[in-house]
Structures are given as C-alpha cells and as structure tokens.
Amino acid sequence: MAEHRTMQRGALLDAARSLLSEGGTEALTFPALAERTGLARSSVYEYFRSRAAVVEELCAVDFPLWAAEVEEAMAGADTPEAKIEAYVRQQLTLVGDRRHRAVVAISASELDAGAREKIRAAHGGLIAMIVEALAELGHQQPRLAAMLLQGVVDAAVRRIELGAAETPGEIAEAAVSMALRGVRS
C-alpha cells in the first residue's frame, strides 16, 4: 500500500511539473492533475491539501537535484573564476529542463508564506555555493557579491524564458562575461 501511494504521489508531481512547464501556474489545477494521472479529483486531495502543498513538495524534491547539478559543475572547476563560470553556465543550461521551468513558474505564483520561505531557503543554499569562490577572489562582502551575481543569472534566465531575440547561447555568453568582469573588479 505504501509503495502504491509513493508511486501515485510521484505521478502527481510529474504531472504537476508538466503542467507548470506547459502552462504556468494557471495550468496547475486539481482537475488537470486528476486528468493527467487518471485519478479522481477527490483522490488528488488525499495526497495534497492545496496547490501550495503541491508547489512545496516540488520545491522540496526538485530544487536539491537542480542545486546538486550546479554544485557538481562547480566541483569540476579548479579556479575561483572557473567555479563562477560553471555556476552561471550550469544554471543557464538547466533553463530548458522542465524541473527548472516548474521552479520558475512556481516562483511567479501566489504562494503561501510557508512555500515562499522554502523557496527562499533553497535559493539561499544555491547562493551559498558561490560565496567561497568570491571570497577566494578577495571580495570584502562575498555574500553580497553572490546575491548580485545570482541577479545576473536570474536576469539571463528570464531573458531565455521570454524567448528573446538573442539565442540562449548568446545570453549565456553575455551573462558569463558580465559575471566574470564584475567579480574581478
């Protein structure tokens, strides 16, 4: 029975990722989740009490995986500059991943305070990854520099998500260039 519930919960989260990725937060409804999974709408409520609960669960499951991919890319770099470049590039590489599209859609939605706090904490963990590299470069305020660097990444992500005139590769190159020039000054 527990295995069945785990599988159903996983199917609901997978359906939620797809819905968020395809249509944003407006697409994430319990009727749509029920339709995608073949469950009755009332059964969806047995797993999640609200849309915010689905969002919280997605963040709890997906953000650590995404962060691990960024951390792994950084671990392969041998200089602070290379770590910063890996940090920026890996996040921008993940833009096309539906886990990322779901997180972006989630962050734009109307969430309760608990869900927002979980997203903030996860985002803080991502920023913490780059603080050490910035300190190695001699930044007096490496945490502030990390938050500003993440702002460059976030702006590049939004530009890619909007389908800007520039290619994702051009946006990534500009973001890496800006990040590296900014952290060296």
Helices and strands as residue ranges (DSSP letters): H 2-23, G 25-27, H 30-37, H 41-47, H 51-75, H 80-93, G 94-96, H 98-107, H 113-136, H 142-161, H 168-184
